[in-house]
């Protein structure tokens, strides 16, 4: 399993400044085939400056959810740290 990309990522308006909500499509490689899954996630900035990624919604995928969510959080965290997510 490998996360290939996040596409059509859109930031939703949210009144709390330290929490950012996003939705989009995750392109995942599962057993040598590419699968797209709808995804919603949030990134929250903690008081100490750390960020926490939470997957709030993920379309049904024929793969164990825990390792998939772990990889998605890691991938999203890397995108956030490089500034690749929309403002």
Buried (B, 14 or more C-beta within 10 A) or exposed (E): EEBEBBEEBEBEEEEEEEEBBBBBBBBBEBEEEEBBBEBBBBBBBEEEEEBEBBBEEBEEBEBEEEEBBEBBBEBBBEBBEEEEBEE
